[in-house]
Amino acid sequence: HSAPRLALPGCGDGWIAVGEAAMALDPICGDGTGYALRGAIAAVAVMNGIAGGMPPARCLRHYDMRLAGAFRNHLEGCRDLYGGDFGGSAWDGERRANALALKAISEPLEVVAEQLQ
């Protein structure tokens, strides 16, 4: 099965996960390298922000929210793929797992978004 996963939290006091340690995607999608590079750039931006005097907790929350948002976008793409092109009962388990993951990731994102405003 596709088994995408997200590290939550993706960062903490003195550490930031990047690449596959932060987020692993459906291996067939081909997005892993792009997400890993963008995640590394975001991690450097977070470290620069903290080094420049921005509040560490706010910077780290922002990083977690960006990871979770990217993961949600990936899951939405998987939902569309497994629900359309990969129809049939063979993909029922993927569709169920994906729906549960989307529900789990979407609710916390809304809470974090409110905290950042």
BALOBA-1460 file (C-alpha; in Angstrom, 3 decimals):
// residues 117
<rec num="1" residu="h" x="0.000" y="0.000" z="0.000"/>
<rec num="2" residu="s" x="1.035" y="3.617" z="-0.356"/>
<rec num="3" residu="a" x="1.728" y="4.255" z="3.368"/>
<rec num="4" residu="p" x="2.431" y="7.992" z="3.389"/>
<rec num="5" residu="r" x="3.416" y="9.252" z="6.824"/>
<rec num="6" residu="l" x="4.059" y="12.516" z="8.614"/>
<rec num="7" residu="a" x="6.156" y="13.166" z="11.704"/>
<rec num="8" residu="l" x="4.160" y="15.177" z="14.224"/>
<rec num="9" residu="p" x="5.672" y="17.183" z="15.586"/>
<rec num="10" residu="g" x="8.107" y="17.770" z="12.758"/>
<rec num="11" residu="c" x="10.291" y="19.962" z="14.935"/>
<rec num="12" residu="g" x="10.979" y="20.910" z="18.513"/>
<rec num="13" residu="d" x="13.400" y="22.683" z="20.787"/>
<rec num="14" residu="g" x="16.762" y="22.285" z="19.047"/>
<rec num="15" residu="w" x="15.688" y="20.006" z="16.184"/>
<rec num="16" residu="i" x="13.863" y="20.040" z="12.840"/>
<rec num="17" residu="a" x="13.038" y="16.919" z="10.837"/>
<rec num="18" residu="v" x="13.553" y="17.170" z="7.074"/>
<rec num="19" residu="g" x="13.197" y="14.846" z="4.106"/>
<rec num="20" residu="e" x="11.773" y="11.403" z="4.762"/>
<rec num="21" residu="a" x="12.195" y="11.896" z="8.513"/>
<rec num="22" residu="a" x="9.606" y="14.678" z="8.255"/>
<rec num="23" residu="m" x="7.274" y="13.288" z="5.612"/>
<rec num="24" residu="a" x="7.208" y="10.192" z="3.432"/>
<rec num="25" residu="l" x="4.816" y="10.150" z="0.495"/>
<rec num="26" residu="d" x="3.174" y="7.607" z="-1.747"/>
<rec num="27" residu="p" x="6.203" y="6.194" z="-3.603"/>
<rec num="28" residu="i" x="4.413" y="6.060" z="-6.929"/>
<rec num="29" residu="c" x="3.565" y="9.792" z="-6.957"/>
<rec num="30" residu="g" x="7.097" y="11.028" z="-7.654"/>
<rec num="31" residu="d" x="6.734" y="14.069" z="-5.364"/>
<rec num="32" residu="g" x="9.111" y="12.944" z="-2.612"/>
<rec num="33" residu="t" x="12.239" y="14.744" z="-3.807"/>
<rec num="34" residu="g" x="10.402" y="18.013" z="-4.416"/>
<rec num="35" residu="y" x="8.771" y="17.920" z="-0.986"/>
<rec num="36" residu="a" x="12.102" y="17.044" z="0.640"/>
<rec num="37" residu="l" x="13.849" y="19.997" z="-1.013"/>
<rec num="38" residu="r" x="11.062" y="22.424" z="-0.155"/>
<rec num="39" residu="g" x="11.025" y="21.079" z="3.408"/>
<rec num="40" residu="a" x="14.777" y="21.625" z="3.739"/>
<rec num="41" residu="i" x="14.416" y="25.189" z="2.463"/>
<rec num="42" residu="a" x="11.580" y="25.807" z="4.930"/>
<rec num="43" residu="a" x="13.676" y="24.336" z="7.770"/>
<rec num="44" residu="v" x="16.555" y="26.697" z="6.940"/>
<rec num="45" residu="a" x="14.125" y="29.627" z="6.856"/>
<rec num="46" residu="v" x="12.818" y="28.631" z="10.288"/>
<rec num="47" residu="m" x="16.343" y="28.399" z="11.692"/>
<rec num="48" residu="n" x="17.235" y="31.770" z="10.170"/>
<rec num="49" residu="g" x="14.085" y="33.304" z="11.631"/>
<rec num="50" residu="i" x="14.879" y="31.982" z="15.093"/>
<rec num="51" residu="a" x="18.511" y="33.112" z="14.785"/>
<rec num="52" residu="g" x="17.209" y="36.533" z="13.717"/>
<rec num="53" residu="g" x="15.137" y="36.927" z="16.874"/>
<rec num="54" residu="m" x="11.706" y="35.661" z="15.876"/>
<rec num="55" residu="p" x="9.845" y="33.731" z="18.595"/>
<rec num="56" residu="p" x="10.994" y="30.085" z="18.349"/>
<rec num="57" residu="a" x="7.618" y="28.582" z="19.282"/>
<rec num="58" residu="r" x="5.854" y="30.555" z="16.552"/>
<rec num="59" residu="c" x="8.485" y="29.597" z="13.953"/>
<rec num="60" residu="l" x="8.292" y="25.921" z="14.875"/>
<rec num="61" residu="r" x="4.466" y="25.944" z="14.804"/>
<rec num="62" residu="h" x="4.657" y="27.495" z="11.348"/>
<rec num="63" residu="y" x="6.984" y="24.707" z="10.172"/>
<rec num="64" residu="d" x="4.661" y="22.026" z="11.548"/>
<rec num="65" residu="m" x="1.696" y="23.703" z="9.873"/>
<rec num="66" residu="r" x="3.514" y="23.845" z="6.514"/>
<rec num="67" residu="l" x="4.433" y="20.153" z="6.755"/>
<rec num="68" residu="a" x="0.876" y="19.234" z="7.692"/>
<rec num="69" residu="g" x="-0.514" y="21.359" z="4.849"/>
<rec num="70" residu="a" x="1.774" y="19.699" z="2.307"/>
<rec num="71" residu="f" x="0.814" y="16.291" z="3.679"/>
<rec num="72" residu="r" x="-2.878" y="17.119" z="3.459"/>
<rec num="73" residu="n" x="-2.426" y="18.220" z="-0.165"/>
<rec num="74" residu="h" x="-0.715" y="14.917" z="-0.913"/>
<rec num="75" residu="l" x="-3.504" y="12.936" z="0.743"/>
<rec num="76" residu="e" x="-6.097" y="14.867" z="-1.259"/>
<rec num="77" residu="g" x="-4.260" y="13.885" z="-4.440"/>
<rec num="78" residu="c" x="-4.190" y="10.245" z="-3.312"/>
<rec num="79" residu="r" x="-7.918" y="10.411" z="-2.551"/>
<rec num="80" residu="d" x="-8.611" y="11.642" z="-6.063"/>
<rec num="81" residu="l" x="-6.341" y="9.021" z="-7.633"/>
<rec num="82" residu="y" x="-7.590" y="6.051" z="-5.619"/>
<rec num="83" residu="g" x="-11.180" y="7.197" z="-5.928"/>
<rec num="84" residu="g" x="-11.062" y="7.639" z="-9.689"/>
<rec num="85" residu="d" x="-8.369" y="5.935" z="-11.733"/>
<rec num="86" residu="f" x="-7.859" y="3.110" z="-9.276"/>
<rec num="87" residu="g" x="-11.462" y="2.114" z="-8.825"/>
<rec num="88" residu="g" x="-12.548" y="-1.243" z="-7.590"/>
<rec num="89" residu="s" x="-12.423" y="-3.157" z="-4.367"/>
<rec num="90" residu="a" x="-8.640" y="-3.730" z="-4.487"/>
<rec num="91" residu="w" x="-8.161" y="-0.105" z="-3.390"/>
<rec num="92" residu="d" x="-10.811" y="-0.052" z="-0.654"/>
<rec num="93" residu="g" x="-8.200" y="-0.287" z="2.113"/>
<rec num="94" residu="e" x="-6.230" y="2.624" z="0.634"/>
<rec num="95" residu="r" x="-9.359" y="4.747" z="0.340"/>
<rec num="96" residu="r" x="-10.355" y="4.033" z="3.963"/>
<rec num="97" residu="a" x="-6.845" y="4.729" z="5.302"/>
<rec num="98" residu="n" x="-6.617" y="7.889" z="3.249"/>
<rec num="99" residu="a" x="-10.003" y="9.165" z="4.451"/>
<rec num="100" residu="l" x="-9.006" y="8.569" z="8.080"/>
<rec num="101" residu="a" x="-5.665" y="10.314" z="7.570"/>
<rec num="102" residu="l" x="-7.337" y="13.300" z="5.900"/>
<rec num="103" residu="k" x="-9.780" y="13.628" z="8.780"/>
<rec num="104" residu="a" x="-6.989" y="13.375" z="11.348"/>
<rec num="105" residu="i" x="-4.723" y="15.924" z="9.636"/>
<rec num="106" residu="s" x="-7.425" y="18.445" z="8.720"/>
<rec num="107" residu="e" x="-8.831" y="19.057" z="12.181"/>
<rec num="108" residu="p" x="-5.502" y="19.945" z="13.879"/>
<rec num="109" residu="l" x="-4.541" y="22.229" z="10.967"/>
<rec num="110" residu="e" x="-7.559" y="24.396" z="11.621"/>
<rec num="111" residu="v" x="-6.583" y="24.751" z="15.297"/>
<rec num="112" residu="v" x="-2.982" y="25.668" z="14.450"/>
<rec num="113" residu="a" x="-4.104" y="28.165" z="11.794"/>
<rec num="114" residu="e" x="-6.251" y="29.925" z="14.401"/>
<rec num="115" residu="q" x="-3.313" y="30.073" z="16.832"/>
<rec num="116" residu="l" x="-1.070" y="31.707" z="14.211"/>
<rec num="117" residu="q" x="-3.499" y="34.564" z="13.563"/>
